[in-house]
Amino acid sequence: MEEQQQLMEDEIDLREIFQTLRRRAKVIIGTTLVCAVVMAILSFFVLTPVYEATTTLFAGRATVTPENASTPQTLQSEMAIAKELVKDYREIATSRAVLQQVINDLNLQMTPEELSELVSVQLKNDTRIIMISVKNTDPNMAALMANKLAEVLIDAVQQILNVENVQVIDAATVPDTPVSPRKVLNTAVAAVVGLIVGIALAFMFEYFDNSIRTPEDVERHLGLPVLTVIPDLGNEGGE
């Protein structure tokens, strides 16, 4: 008996939820559309596109003499050393000296700190591959900066570590599409956020709405039983 009563209460709660969503459908739909449209306008017409170009480098083995070049132990040791050096190369690539050299060579109107915000140096897991990426609102400049940074890095490695084991695998090319803003994704996310906000507003409005429209509202708000209902016949018959 108690289980049956609990099921009935759950059914009533679900019915009330769906009724609330139906009554406040305009609020939910309106909020969703406003959020989606605003983000679409920002993404397509306001926000400046940002492009990213990437130069890929390979850090080879350190210098090996002919006498020990064919030794398996030497090969393994050199591989381990090269992987450790790759971490140093990442720090050198983002050092103030290297960034300032790139700025001087390209005559950029920015500080090393500002350039650092545009640069990303990543190492591929368990490899000696170095990926230097640069973002810029100008796709041509993004590619130019990425390639120049790789060039300056190679020179810096030779001077600082006295090794010549870094070479370019793939030079950066001019990107065709921006990496941000992601117009469609941003609009879709904004629509989802708007939907959630709209549902929250719907329940908030419903919570503060004390108007009585149905017999169920009378019983819920006033705690009184409904004895009869007078139908609204309108102005039938011209009266």
Backbone hydrogen bonds in HBPLUS format (Angstrom, degrees):
<---DONOR---> <-ACCEPTOR-->    atom                        ^
c    i                          cat <-CA-CA->   ^        H-A-AA   ^      H-
h    n   atom  resd res      DA  || num        DHA   H-A  angle D-A-AA Bond
n    s   type  num  typ     dist DA aas  dist angle  dist       angle   num
A0005-GLN N   A0001-MET O   2.98 MM   4  6.26 154.5  2.05 146.1 153.1     1
A0006-GLN N   A0002-GLU O   2.88 MM   4  6.13 152.2  1.96 146.3 154.1     2
A0007-LEU N   A0003-GLU O   2.93 MM   4  6.20 154.7  2.00 147.8 154.4     3
A0008-MET N   A0004-GLN O   3.04 MM   4  6.30 151.9  2.12 143.5 150.9     4
A0009-GLU N   A0005-GLN O   2.98 MM   4  6.27 153.3  2.05 145.6 152.8     5
A0010-ASP N   A0006-GLN O   2.90 MM   4  6.17 157.9  1.95 149.4 155.5     6
A0011-GLU N   A0007-LEU O   2.93 MM   4  6.11 154.2  2.00 144.3 151.6     7
A0012-ILE N   A0008-MET O   2.94 MM   4  6.18 151.7  2.02 144.5 151.9     8
A0013-ASP N   A0009-GLU O   2.92 MM   4  6.19 157.3  1.97 149.3 155.3     9
A0014-LEU N   A0010-ASP O   2.96 MM   4  6.22 162.2  1.99 151.3 155.5    10
A0015-ARG N   A0011-GLU O   2.95 MM   4  6.11 153.8  2.01 142.4 150.2    11
A0016-GLU N   A0012-ILE O   2.88 MM   4  6.15 154.3  1.95 149.3 155.9    12
A0017-ILE N   A0013-ASP O   2.97 MM   4  6.25 151.6  2.05 146.2 154.1    13
A0018-PHE N   A0014-LEU O   3.02 MM   4  6.31 165.2  2.04 153.8 156.3    14
A0019-GLN N   A0015-ARG O   2.90 MM   4  6.07 152.4  1.98 145.6 154.2    15
A0020-THR N   A0016-GLU O   2.87 MM   4  6.05 152.7  1.95 144.8 151.9    16
A0021-LEU N   A0017-ILE O   2.98 MM   4  6.28 160.9  2.02 150.7 155.7    17
A0022-ARG N   A0018-PHE O   2.93 MM   4  6.10 150.0  2.02 142.2 150.5    18
A0023-ARG N   A0019-GLN O   2.87 MM   4  6.07 160.5  1.91 149.7 154.7    19
A0024-ARG N   A0020-THR O   2.94 MM   4  6.05 152.8  2.02 148.4 155.7    20
A0025-ALA N   A0022-ARG O   3.37 MM   3  5.06 159.1  2.41 104.6 103.2    21
A0027-VAL N   A0024-ARG O   3.10 MM   3  5.36 120.8  2.47 102.6 116.5    22
A0028-ILE N   A0024-ARG O   3.12 MM   4  6.46 163.7  2.15 156.3 160.6    23
A0029-ILE N   A0025-ALA O   2.84 MM   4  5.98 175.3  1.84 158.7 160.2    24
A0030-GLY N   A0026-LYS O   2.84 MM   4  5.72 156.8  1.90 139.4 147.3    25
A0031-THR N   A0027-VAL O   2.96 MM   4  6.02 162.9  1.99 147.1 151.4    26
A0032-THR N   A0028-ILE O   3.06 MM   4  6.21 160.8  2.10 147.2 152.9    27
A0033-LEU N   A0029-ILE O   2.95 MM   4  6.15 164.4  1.98 153.4 157.3    28
A0034-VAL N   A0030-GLY O   2.95 MM   4  6.09 161.6  1.98 149.7 155.0    29
A0035-CYS N   A0031-THR O   3.08 MM   4  6.21 171.1  2.09 150.7 153.0    30
A0036-ALA N   A0032-THR O   3.06 MM   4  6.21 163.1  2.09 148.1 153.2    31
A0037-VAL N   A0033-LEU O   2.84 MM   4  5.91 165.1  1.87 153.3 157.6    32
A0038-VAL N   A0034-VAL O   2.93 MM   4  6.00 166.9  1.95 152.5 156.4    33
A0039-MET N   A0035-CYS O   3.10 MM   4  6.20 166.3  2.12 146.5 150.4    34
A0040-ALA N   A0036-ALA O   2.92 MM   4  6.03 152.5  1.99 143.7 152.2    35
A0041-ILE N   A0037-VAL O   2.92 MM   4  6.13 159.4  1.96 152.2 156.9    36
A0042-LEU N   A0038-VAL O   2.99 MM   4  6.27 161.6  2.03 148.9 154.1    37
A0043-SER N   A0039-MET O   2.82 MM   4  5.96 164.3  1.85 151.5 156.0    38
A0044-PHE N   A0040-ALA O   2.88 MM   4  5.87 163.2  1.91 150.5 155.1    39
A0045-PHE N   A0041-ILE O   2.92 MM   4  5.51 153.8  1.99 141.3 148.2    40
A0046-VAL N   A0042-LEU O   3.12 MM   4  4.63 141.2  2.28 111.9 121.9    41
A0047-LEU N   A0042-LEU O   2.74 MM   5  5.71 174.8  1.75 161.7 162.7    42
A0050-VAL N   A0180-SER O   2.73 MM 130  5.32 162.2  1.76 163.5 162.2    43
A0179-VAL N   A0050-VAL O   2.77 MM 129  5.96 146.8  1.88 157.7 167.4    44
A0051-TYR N   A0136-ASN O   2.80 MM  85  5.40 168.8  1.81 147.1 148.2    45
A0136-ASN N   A0051-TYR O   2.86 MM  85  5.40 152.0  1.93 149.8 158.4    46
A0053-ALA N   A0134-VAL O   3.03 MM  81  5.55 160.5  2.07 152.2 154.4    47
A0134-VAL N   A0053-ALA O   2.93 MM  81  5.55 155.6  1.99 155.7 163.5    48
A0055-THR N   A0132-ILE O   2.81 MM  77  5.19 160.5  1.85 150.4 153.9    49
A0132-ILE N   A0055-THR O   2.87 MM  77  5.19 171.4  1.88 161.0 160.1    50
A0056-THR N   A0170-ASP O   2.91 MM 114  5.07 163.1  1.93 150.2 154.1    51
A0169-ILE N   A0056-THR O   2.73 MM 113  5.46 161.6  1.76 144.3 149.9    52
A0170-ASP N   A0056-THR O   3.22 MM 114  5.07 155.1  2.29 127.6 134.9    53
A0057-LEU N   A0130-ILE O   2.76 MM  73  5.02 167.9  1.77 155.5 159.6    54
A0130-ILE N   A0057-LEU O   2.92 MM  73  5.02 165.5  1.94 136.4 141.3    55
A0058-PHE N   A0167-GLN O   2.84 MM 109  5.52 158.5  1.88 160.0 167.3    56
A0167-GLN N   A0058-PHE O   3.08 MM 109  5.52 157.0  2.13 145.6 152.3    57
A0059-ALA N   A0128-ARG O   3.03 MM  69  5.38 164.4  2.06 150.8 155.9    58
A0060-GLY N   A0165-ASN O   2.53 MM 105  4.84 152.5  1.60 162.8 160.6    59
A0068-ASN N   A0065-THR O   3.24 MM   3  5.80 136.5  2.44 112.2 121.2    60
A0071-THR N   A0068-ASN O   3.34 MM   3  5.41 162.3  2.38 104.2 109.5    61
A0074-THR N   A0071-THR O   3.02 MM   3  5.15 120.0  2.39 100.3 115.3    62
A0075-LEU N   A0071-THR O   3.01 MM   4  6.35 157.2  2.06 156.2 162.7    63
A0076-GLN N   A0072-PRO O   3.02 MM   4  6.25 163.3  2.04 152.5 156.1    64
A0077-SER N   A0073-GLN O   2.97 MM   4  6.12 156.7  2.03 142.9 149.8    65
A0078-GLU N   A0074-THR O   2.80 MM   4  5.98 160.4  1.84 152.3 157.7    66
A0079-MET N   A0075-LEU O   2.97 MM   4  6.15 151.1  2.06 145.1 152.7    67
A0080-ALA N   A0076-GLN O   3.11 MM   4  6.36 158.8  2.15 146.6 151.5    68
A0081-ILE N   A0077-SER O   2.97 MM   4  6.24 158.6  2.01 149.4 155.6    69
A0082-ALA N   A0078-GLU O   2.90 MM   4  6.04 158.7  1.95 146.1 152.0    70
A0083-LYS N   A0079-MET O   3.05 MM   4  6.30 156.3  2.11 148.1 153.6    71
A0084-GLU N   A0080-ALA O   3.14 MM   4  6.41 151.1  2.23 143.8 151.3    72
A0085-LEU N   A0081-ILE O   2.90 MM   4  6.17 150.9  1.98 148.3 157.2    73
A0086-VAL N   A0082-ALA O   3.00 MM   4  6.26 141.3  2.15 143.9 153.8    74
A0087-LYS N   A0084-GLU O   3.21 MM   3  5.58 132.4  2.45 103.4 113.8    75
A0088-ASP N   A0085-LEU O   2.86 MM   3  5.00 117.5  2.25  98.3 114.9    76
A0089-TYR N   A0085-LEU O   2.87 MM   4  6.29 150.5  1.96 152.1 161.6    77
A0090-ARG N   A0086-VAL O   3.12 MM   4  6.46 147.5  2.23 145.3 152.7    78
A0091-GLU N   A0087-LYS O   3.36 MM   4  6.71 154.5  2.43 142.3 147.8    79
A0092-ILE N   A0088-ASP O   2.90 MM   4  6.21 156.7  1.96 152.8 160.1    80
A0093-ALA N   A0089-TYR O   2.86 MM   4  6.02 155.4  1.92 149.5 155.7    81
A0095-SER N   A0092-ILE O   3.12 MM   3  5.00 164.1  2.14 105.0 108.6    82
A0099-LEU N   A0095-SER O   3.07 MM   4  6.28 171.3  2.07 157.0 159.7    83
A0100-GLN N   A0096-ARG O   2.86 MM   4  5.93 155.3  1.92 146.5 153.6    84
A0101-GLN N   A0097-ALA O   3.04 MM   4  6.23 148.6  2.14 140.2 148.5    85
A0102-VAL N   A0098-VAL O   3.05 MM   4  6.40 154.4  2.12 149.9 156.4    86
A0103-ILE N   A0099-LEU O   2.99 MM   4  6.28 156.5  2.05 146.6 153.1    87
A0104-ASN N   A0100-GLN O   2.90 MM   4  6.16 157.5  1.95 148.6 154.3    88
A0105-ASP N   A0101-GLN O   2.91 MM   4  6.09 164.8  1.93 151.8 155.9    89
A0106-LEU N   A0102-VAL O   3.02 MM   4  6.10 157.1  2.07 148.7 154.2    90
A0107-ASN N   A0103-ILE O   2.79 MM   4  5.50 111.5  2.26 135.3 150.9    91
A0108-LEU N   A0103-ILE O   3.00 MM   5  4.90 154.1  2.07 134.1 141.4    92
A0107-ASN N   A0104-ASN O   3.35 MM   3  4.97 147.9  2.46  90.9 100.0    93
A0114-GLU N   A0111-THR O   3.06 MM   3  5.16 118.0  2.46  98.7 113.5    94
A0115-LEU N   A0111-THR O   2.96 MM   4  6.28 158.7  2.00 155.9 162.3    95
A0116-SER N   A0112-PRO O   2.86 MM   4  5.98 148.9  1.96 142.3 151.0    96
A0117-GLU N   A0114-GLU O   3.25 MM   3  5.36 132.1  2.50  95.9 107.5    97
A0118-LEU N   A0115-LEU O   2.93 MM   3  5.28 145.4  2.05 107.9 118.5    98
A0119-VAL N   A0116-SER O   3.26 MM   3  5.13 150.4  2.35  97.2 105.8    99
A0135-LYS N   A0118-LEU O   2.96 MM  17  5.13 152.7  2.04 137.5 146.4   100
A0120-SER N   A0133-SER O   2.81 MM  13  5.05 154.0  1.87 152.1 154.5   101
A0133-SER N   A0120-SER O   2.79 MM  13  5.05 174.1  1.80 158.5 160.6   102
A0122-GLN N   A0131-MET O   2.97 MM   9  5.21 164.5  1.99 148.0 151.6   103
A0131-MET N   A0122-GLN O   2.87 MM   9  5.21 169.5  1.88 160.8 162.7   104
A0124-LYS N   A0129-ILE O   3.25 MM   5  5.65 159.9  2.29 146.3 152.3   105
A0127-THR N   A0124-LYS O   3.12 MM   3  5.56 138.6  2.30 146.9 137.4   106
A0142-ALA N   A0138-ASP O   2.97 MM   4  6.23 151.8  2.05 153.3 162.0   107
A0143-ALA N   A0139-PRO O   3.20 MM   4  6.46 160.0  2.24 147.7 150.7   108
A0144-LEU N   A0140-ASN O   3.01 MM   4  6.21 159.4  2.05 145.5 152.0   109
A0145-MET N   A0141-MET O   2.84 MM   4  5.93 162.6  1.87 152.1 156.0   110
A0146-ALA N   A0142-ALA O   3.08 MM   4  6.22 156.5  2.14 143.9 150.2   111
A0147-ASN N   A0143-ALA O   3.08 MM   4  6.25 165.2  2.10 151.3 154.6   112
A0148-LYS N   A0144-LEU O   2.98 MM   4  6.10 155.9  2.04 145.5 152.9   113
A0149-LEU N   A0145-MET O   2.90 MM   4  5.99 157.1  1.95 146.4 152.5   114
A0150-ALA N   A0146-ALA O   3.11 MM   4  6.33 153.8  2.19 142.4 149.1   115
A0151-GLU N   A0147-ASN O   3.01 MM   4  6.25 154.2  2.08 143.3 150.5   116
A0152-VAL N   A0148-LYS O   2.89 MM   4  6.16 163.3  1.92 154.4 158.2   117
A0153-LEU N   A0149-LEU O   2.90 MM   4  5.99 152.8  1.97 143.7 151.8   118
A0154-ILE N   A0150-ALA O   3.05 MM   4  6.27 160.2  2.09 149.0 152.8   119
A0155-ASP N   A0151-GLU O   3.22 MM   4  6.52 161.1  2.26 147.4 152.0   120
A0156-ALA N   A0152-VAL O   2.89 MM   4  6.10 155.2  1.96 148.1 155.6   121
A0157-VAL N   A0153-LEU O   2.88 MM   4  6.11 155.7  1.94 154.8 160.7   122
A0158-GLN N   A0154-ILE O   3.16 MM   4  6.38 154.7  2.23 143.8 150.2   123
A0159-GLN N   A0155-ASP O   3.07 MM   4  6.33 152.7  2.14 146.2 153.4   124
A0160-ILE N   A0156-ALA O   2.79 MM   4  5.84 168.4  1.80 155.2 158.9   125
A0161-LEU N   A0157-VAL O   2.95 MM   4  5.39 147.3  2.06 130.9 141.0   126
A0162-ASN N   A0158-GLN O   3.10 MM   4  4.57 122.0  2.46 105.0 116.2   127
A0186-ASN N   A0182-ARG O   2.76 MM   4  5.78 165.9  1.78 162.7 167.5   128
A0187-THR N   A0183-LYS O   3.03 MM   4  6.18 158.2  2.08 146.2 152.1   129
A0188-ALA N   A0184-VAL O   2.92 MM   4  6.16 158.5  1.97 150.3 156.3   130
A0189-VAL N   A0185-LEU O   2.90 MM   4  6.11 164.1  1.93 155.7 159.8   131
A0190-ALA N   A0186-ASN O   2.93 MM   4  6.07 157.9  1.98 145.2 151.8   132
A0191-ALA N   A0187-THR O   2.95 MM   4  6.17 148.5  2.05 143.1 151.5   133
A0192-VAL N   A0188-ALA O   3.04 MM   4  6.37 155.8  2.11 148.3 154.1   134
A0193-VAL N   A0189-VAL O   2.92 MM   4  6.19 162.7  1.95 152.7 157.7   135
A0194-GLY N   A0190-ALA O   2.80 MM   4  5.96 156.2  1.86 144.7 152.1   136
A0195-LEU N   A0191-ALA O   2.87 MM   4  6.10 148.5  1.97 143.9 152.4   137
A0196-ILE N   A0192-VAL O   3.03 MM   4  6.34 159.9  2.07 150.4 154.8   138
A0197-VAL N   A0193-VAL O   2.90 MM   4  6.16 165.8  1.92 154.5 158.6   139
A0198-GLY N   A0194-GLY O   2.77 MM   4  5.87 154.3  1.84 144.1 152.1   140
A0199-ILE N   A0195-LEU O   2.96 MM   4  6.21 156.7  2.01 149.2 154.3   141
A0200-ALA N   A0196-ILE O   2.99 MM   4  6.25 159.5  2.03 148.1 154.1   142
A0201-LEU N   A0197-VAL O   2.85 MM   4  6.11 156.7  1.90 151.1 157.6   143
A0202-ALA N   A0198-GLY O   2.88 MM   4  6.08 150.4  1.97 143.1 151.7   144
A0203-PHE N   A0199-ILE O   3.10 MM   4  6.42 160.7  2.14 152.6 155.3   145
A0204-MET N   A0200-ALA O   2.99 MM   4  6.19 146.7  2.11 141.7 151.9   146
A0205-PHE N   A0201-LEU O   2.81 MM   4  6.01 167.0  1.82 156.8 159.1   147
A0206-GLU N   A0202-ALA O   2.98 MM   4  6.12 153.8  2.05 141.4 149.4   148
A0207-TYR N   A0203-PHE O   2.90 MM   4  6.00 144.5  2.03 136.0 145.2   149
A0208-PHE N   A0204-MET O   3.15 MM   4  6.45 153.7  2.22 149.8 155.2   150
A0209-ASP N   A0205-PHE O   2.99 MM   4  5.97 115.0  2.42 138.1 154.0   151
A0209-ASP N   A0206-GLU O   3.36 MM   3  5.04 148.6  2.47  91.2 100.1   152
A0217-ASP N   A0214-THR O   2.96 MM   3  5.19 126.8  2.25 102.0 115.7   153
A0218-VAL N   A0214-THR O   3.30 MM   4  6.78 147.7  2.41 146.6 155.0   154
A0219-GLU N   A0215-PRO O   3.17 MM   4  6.53 162.3  2.20 152.2 155.3   155
A0220-ARG N   A0216-GLU O   2.91 MM   4  6.05 153.0  1.98 145.2 153.4   156
A0221-HIS N   A0217-ASP O   2.84 MM   4  5.80 171.5  1.85 151.3 154.1   157
A0222-LEU N   A0218-VAL O   2.90 MM   4  5.39 149.6  1.99 135.5 145.6   158
A0223-GLY N   A0219-GLU O   3.13 MM   4  4.59 130.2  2.39 103.9 115.0   159
A0238-GLY N   A0235-ASN O   3.16 MM   3  5.59 141.7  2.32 137.6 133.7   160
